[in-house]
Amino acid sequence: MTWGTVLLPAFGTKADKRTVLCHFLFTVLLKEQIHNGMISAEMESAISQDHKNIDHLKAFAIILVVFYHTLFQADISYANITNICLTIGLGDVHVPLFILIAGYLCHKQKIRTFYRKKVFRILIPFLFFSILKLILNNLLDTQYLHAQGIGSQLWDAFVCGQLYWFCYCLLMMFLFAPLLWDRRILQWILLGVMLAANVLLKAFDAELTDIFQLQNVICYSPYFLLGMILSGYVFPGFRQGQSRDHTQKSTPGMLVCTVLSLAGIALTGYLRFVFNVGDRQYLIDYVFGICVMYLLYLLSELTVRGRFTERILRLVGKWSFQIMLLDPFWRIAVYMLVSQFLQAGLLSAVITTLADLALCCVTCMAFRRIPGLSVLTGLKPWKVN
């Protein structure tokens, strides 16, 4: 006998019984009984598979981010038409994919627990690496400073968030995210409003204040909102104790989506590079980015489990946030070394990217073994009840 069968007699109808049992399965059994072997292997495998796919997507995103930064570090981002197309294409995908995943994982929970997680996983690492970056920039190389004078540098780093704008942008989105939980209509309305706002900003070539990363929050919020909307279509099956088969797309459906994504990439790419799209450029970039993200999702589904490369992807995805914070430190050093042997080009950028990712992963492994440092970098946050 389980606790579910004890609770059921208190409710009259079969629908009530199913509702109570499904809620109980998600809130208690799903969290506790996986470890006790009391949940079916199918359910456990489905949840594990979903987590692995997300890790793979985060790995793809951080690889694109590091490569994108390396192109600018090597000053070859606009060297020729190939590099121009590559740079613009990466810009529409790399950070937006991270933001979309963040929205996808932003689900309803206790408000206090939610904000405590964000403090230990994002805010503390942001403050730690920002301070470290300020110190090193002042001591070693002032060319990477965004402002002169200590007061201006502190304002620039912690009010405007220029050193790690991505972290700041995420924190601002998470600050208001609880207002949108379980409000699907409001999410759709706000998505439309944000898309329209970005189109208007692009049309009038307007720039908002750098304070609180307001410009980037508005620019990337449509991806965060889309992630929240998508999670509402995928997660309910798990919350109701169903297997992955009840929520995943059919093979014909995925094939149709793949064809549409490829067509969308071809059309938006053609409009972007052939025609002057003007104020519609944001929408074209948005559609292009979403189409590429879907193909990356398919790639994560097709990744062979258990292979060495798959395990590496999972590791990179797990530490993707820390890699993004460490990237500025290692990338500069690695590029300076690689440039001694190779001329600036795509080959040197690829080598720099791979070496940068490897060194960031090794650094994360080392930091995890140091208790205080593991908390400051977000690798082992304090446990949240």
C-alpha positions in Angstrom: 0.0 0.0 0.0 1.2 3.5 -0.9 0.3 6.9 0.5 -1.6 7.6 -2.7 -4.1 4.8 -2.0 -4.6 6.0 1.5 -5.4 9.5 0.4 -7.8 8.5 -2.5 -10.8 7.4 -0.5 -11.3 10.9 0.8 -12.4 12.1 -2.6 -15.6 11.0 -4.4 -15.2 11.1 -8.1 -12.7 9.3 -10.3 -11.5 12.6 -11.7 -10.7 13.9 -8.2 -8.9 10.7 -7.4 -6.8 11.0 -10.6 -6.0 14.6 -9.9 -4.8 13.9 -6.3 -2.7 10.9 -7.4 -1.1 12.8 -10.3 -0.2 15.8 -8.1 1.1 13.4 -5.4 3.3 11.6 -7.9 5.0 14.8 -9.0 5.4 16.5 -5.7 6.6 13.5 -3.6 7.2 10.3 -5.5 9.0 11.9 -8.5 11.5 13.6 -6.1 11.9 10.8 -3.5 11.2 7.4 -5.0 13.6 7.6 -7.9 16.3 7.1 -5.4 14.4 4.2 -3.8 13.7 2.4 -7.1 9.9 2.8 -6.7 9.3 4.7 -9.9 9.2 2.9 -13.2 12.3 2.7 -15.3 10.5 4.3 -18.2 9.7 7.4 -16.1 13.2 7.7 -14.7 14.7 7.3 -18.1 12.4 9.9 -19.6 13.3 12.5 -16.9 17.0 11.7 -17.2 16.8 11.9 -21.0 15.2 15.4 -20.8 18.0 16.6 -18.5 20.7 15.3 -20.8 19.1 17.0 -23.8 19.1 20.3 -21.9 22.8 19.8 -21.0 23.6 19.1 -24.6 21.8 22.3 -25.7 23.7 24.3 -23.1 26.9 22.8 -24.4 26.1 23.8 -28.0 25.3 27.3 -26.8 28.5 27.8 -24.8 30.6 26.4 -27.7 28.9 29.0 -30.0 29.5 31.8 -27.5 33.2 31.0 -27.1 33.7 30.7 -30.8 31.8 34.0 -31.4 34.0 35.8 -28.9 37.1 34.2 -30.4 36.2 35.6 -33.9 36.2 39.1 -32.4 39.4 38.4 -30.4 41.2 37.5 -33.5 39.7 40.5 -35.3 38.5 38.3 -38.2 34.7 38.5 -37.6 34.3 40.7 -40.7 37.4 39.7 -42.7 35.4 38.2 -45.6 31.8 37.3 -46.6 32.0 33.8 -45.0 33.1 35.3 -41.7 30.5 38.0 -41.9 27.7 35.4 -42.4 29.1 33.2 -39.7 29.4 36.1 -37.2 25.8 37.4 -37.9 24.4 33.8 -37.7 26.1 33.0 -34.4 24.9 36.3 -33.0 21.3 35.3 -33.6 21.7 32.0 -31.8 24.3 31.7 -29.1 23.1 33.9 -26.3 19.4 33.7 -27.3 19.6 29.9 -26.9 20.9 30.3 -23.3 18.1 32.8 -22.6 15.4 30.4 -24.1 16.7 27.5 -22.0 16.6 29.7 -18.8 13.0 30.5 -19.5 12.2 26.9 -20.3 13.6 25.8 -16.9 11.9 28.7 -15.0 9.0 26.8 -13.4 6.7 27.5 -10.5 8.0 26.8 -7.0 8.3 28.5 -3.6 9.2 32.1 -4.1 11.8 32.1 -1.3 13.4 28.9 -2.7 13.5 30.3 -6.2 15.2 33.6 -5.3 17.7 31.8 -3.0 18.7 29.6 -5.9 19.3 32.6 -8.1 21.4 34.3 -5.5 23.7 31.4 -5.0 23.8 30.2 -8.7 24.0 33.6 -10.5 24.3 36.6 -8.3 27.2 35.5 -6.1 29.3 34.2 -9.1 28.5 37.4 -11.0 29.8 39.5 -8.1 32.9 37.3 -7.5 34.0 37.2 -11.2 33.2 40.9 -11.7 35.4 41.9 -8.8 38.1 39.5 -10.0 37.9 40.9 -13.5 38.2 44.5 -12.3 41.2 43.7 -10.2 43.0 41.9 -13.0 42.2 44.5 -15.6 43.6 47.3 -13.4 46.7 45.3 -12.5 47.5 43.7 -15.9 45.9 45.3 -18.8 43.8 48.5 -18.7 42.7 48.2 -22.4 39.9 45.9 -21.3 38.5 48.5 -18.9 35.1 50.0 -19.8 35.6 53.1 -17.7 38.3 55.1 -16.0 38.4 55.7 -12.2 37.3 53.4 -9.5 33.9 55.0 -9.0 33.1 54.8 -12.7 34.3 51.2 -13.0 32.1 50.1 -10.0 29.1 51.9 -11.5 29.8 50.3 -14.9 30.3 46.8 -13.5 27.5 46.6 -10.9 24.9 49.1 -11.9 25.2 48.8 -15.7 26.5 45.3 -15.7 28.9 45.8 -18.6 31.5 43.3 -17.5 29.0 40.4 -17.5 25.9 41.8 -19.1 24.5 38.3 -19.7 24.3 37.5 -15.9 22.8 40.9 -15.2 20.2 40.4 -17.9 19.3 37.0 -16.5 18.9 38.3 -13.0 16.6 41.0 -14.2 14.4 38.5 -16.0 14.3 36.1 -13.1 13.4 39.0 -10.8 10.0 39.3 -12.5 9.5 35.7 -13.7 7.3 34.6 -10.8 4.7 37.1 -11.9 4.3 35.0 -15.1 4.1 31.5 -13.7 1.1 29.5 -14.8 -0.3 32.5 -16.7 -0.1 31.3 -20.3 -2.3 34.1 -21.8 -0.2 36.8 -20.1 3.0 35.1 -21.4 1.7 35.2 -25.0 0.6 38.8 -24.6 3.9 40.0 -23.2 5.7 38.1 -25.9 3.8 40.0 -28.5 4.4 43.3 -26.7 8.2 42.7 -26.4 8.5 41.7 -30.1 6.6 44.9 -31.1 8.8 47.0 -28.8 12.0 45.6 -30.3 10.7 46.2 -33.9 9.9 49.9 -32.9 13.3 50.3 -31.3 15.0 49.0 -34.4 12.8 51.1 -36.7 13.7 54.4 -34.9 17.3 53.2 -34.2 16.7 54.0 -30.5 19.0 53.1 -27.7 17.8 52.8 -24.1 19.9 53.4 -21.0 22.6 51.0 -20.0 21.4 51.0 -16.4 20.2 47.6 -15.2 20.9 46.3 -18.8 17.4 47.6 -19.8 18.3 47.5 -23.5 19.3 43.8 -23.4 16.5 42.8 -21.1 14.0 44.1 -23.7 16.0 42.6 -26.6 16.3 39.1 -25.2 13.0 38.8 -23.2 11.1 37.4 -26.2 13.4 34.3 -26.0 12.9 34.0 -22.3 9.2 34.3 -22.7 9.1 31.7 -25.5 11.1 29.3 -23.3 8.4 29.7 -20.5 5.7 29.1 -23.1 7.3 26.0 -24.4 7.8 24.6 -20.9 4.1 24.8 -20.4 3.6 22.4 -23.4 6.3 19.9 -22.4 6.4 19.8 -18.6 2.7 19.1 -17.7 3.1 15.5 -18.8 5.9 15.0 -16.2 4.0 16.9 -13.6 1.1 14.6 -14.0 3.1 11.4 -13.7 3.0 10.6 -17.5 5.9 9.1 -19.5 7.8 11.0 -22.2 5.6 9.3 -24.9 2.7 11.5 -23.8 4.6 14.8 -24.4 7.1 14.3 -27.1 6.4 15.0 -30.8 5.8 12.2 -33.2 8.4 11.4 -35.8 6.2 12.9 -38.7 5.7 16.0 -36.6 9.4 16.4 -36.0 10.1 15.9 -39.7 7.6 18.6 -40.6 9.2 21.0 -38.0 12.6 20.2 -39.4 11.5 21.0 -43.0 9.9 24.2 -41.7 13.0 25.2 -39.8 15.3 24.6 -42.8 12.9 26.7 -45.0 12.8 29.4 -42.3 16.6 29.5 -42.2 16.8 29.8 -46.0 14.1 32.4 -46.3 15.3 34.6 -43.4 18.9 34.3 -44.5 18.0 35.4 -48.0 16.0 38.4 -46.7 18.8 39.3 -44.3 21.6 39.3 -46.7 19.9 40.2 -50.0 17.3 42.8 -49.1 17.3 45.8 -46.8 14.7 44.6 -44.3 14.9 47.8 -42.1 12.6 47.7 -39.1 11.7 44.1 -39.7 15.3 42.9 -39.1 14.6 42.0 -35.4 11.7 39.7 -36.4 13.8 38.1 -39.1 16.7 37.5 -36.7 14.2 36.1 -34.2 12.8 33.6 -36.6 16.2 32.6 -37.9 17.5 32.0 -34.4 14.5 29.9 -33.4 14.8 27.8 -36.5 18.5 27.1 -35.8 17.7 26.3 -32.2 15.3 23.7 -33.2 17.9 22.0 -35.4 20.3 22.1 -32.4 17.5 20.4 -30.3 17.3 17.7 -32.9 21.0 17.3 -32.8 20.8 16.9 -29.0 18.2 14.2 -29.5 20.4 12.3 -32.0 23.5 12.4 -29.8 24.6 8.8 -29.0 24.3 8.1 -25.3 27.4 6.9 -23.4 30.0 7.9 -26.0 33.0 9.9 -25.0 31.9 13.0 -26.9 28.4 12.8 -25.3 29.9 12.7 -21.8 32.0 15.7 -22.7 29.0 17.6 -24.0 27.1 16.8 -20.7 30.1 18.1 -18.7 30.4 21.3 -20.8 26.7 21.9 -20.6 26.6 21.3 -16.8 29.3 24.0 -16.3 28.2 26.3 -19.2 27.5 29.2 -16.9 30.9 29.0 -15.2 32.6 28.6 -18.6 31.0 31.8 -19.8 32.4 33.6 -16.7 35.9 32.1 -17.1 36.0 32.6 -20.9 37.4 36.1 -20.8 40.4 35.1 -18.7 41.5 32.0 -20.6 40.5 33.2 -24.1 43.0 36.1 -24.1 45.8 34.0 -22.8 45.2 31.1 -25.2 44.8 33.4 -28.2 48.1 35.1 -27.5 49.8 31.7 -27.4 48.0 30.4 -30.6 48.8 33.6 -32.5 52.5 32.9 -32.1 52.2 29.8 -34.3 49.2 30.5 -36.6 47.9 33.4 -38.5 44.5 34.8 -37.6 41.9 32.8 -39.3 39.1 30.3 -38.8 41.6 27.5 -38.0 43.3 29.5 -35.2 39.8 30.5 -33.9 38.7 26.9 -33.7 41.9 25.8 -31.9 41.6 28.7 -29.5 37.9 27.8 -28.8 38.7 24.2 -28.1 41.7 25.0 -25.8 39.6 27.7 -24.0 36.8 25.2 -23.3 39.2 22.6 -22.1 41.0 25.0 -19.7 37.7 26.3 -18.4 36.5 22.7 -17.6 39.8 21.9 -15.9 39.4 25.1 -13.9 35.9 24.1 -12.9 37.1 20.7 -11.7 39.7 22.4 -9.6 37.3 25.0 -8.1 34.8 22.3 -7.1 37.4 20.8 -4.8 37.8 24.1 -2.9 34.8 24.5 -0.5 34.7 28.3 -0.4 35.6 28.8 -4.0 33.0 26.3 -5.2 30.3 28.4 -3.6 31.6 31.7 -4.9 31.7 30.3 -8.4 28.3 28.6 -8.2 29.7 25.2 -8.8 28.4 23.9 -5.4 25.8 26.3 -4.1 24.6 26.0 -0.6 21.7 23.5 -0.3 18.3 25.1 -0.6 15.3 23.6 1.1 
